[in-house]
Amino acid sequence: MLLEDARKQALDRMIKNATAMGANAVVMCRYDSGNMGNMGEVVAFGTAVVVEKV
């Protein structure tokens, strides 16, 4: 449950950052996680893009 919450928070932050840069989509989204002692982290990353209809 905790890991699921961490993934959702990471995804929400990624979307917020992409929107702030003017993007309307994120491609090649990936998650990375790691532990250091008692602390863990989850990171979501991808490429923010502007998608337009051709």
MOTAHU-V409385 format. One record per backbone hydrogen bond with DSSP energy under -0.5 kcal/mol. NH is the residue of the N-H (numbers start at 1). CO is the residue of the C=O. E is the energy in kcal/mol with one decimal. If there is no record, write none. Layout:
# MOTAHU-V409385
NH/CO/E, NH/CO/E
This chain:
# MOTAHU-V409385
5/1/-2.1, 6/2/-2.3, 7/3/-2.3, 8/4/-2.1, 9/5/-2.4, 10/6/-2.3, 11/7/-2.5, 12/8/-2.7, 13/9/-2.3, 14/10/-2.1, 15/11/-2.4, 16/12/-2.3, 17/13/-2.5, 18/14/-2.5, 19/15/-2.5, 20/16/-2.1, 21/17/-1.2, 22/19/-1.6, 23/18/-2.4, 24/49/-2.0, 25/49/-1.4, 27/47/-2.7, 30/45/-2.9, 32/43/-2.4, 34/41/-1.9, 36/39/-3.5, 39/36/-1.9, 41/34/-2.3, 43/32/-3.3, 45/30/-2.5, 47/27/-2.9, 48/46/-0.6, 49/25/-2.6, 51/49/-0.6
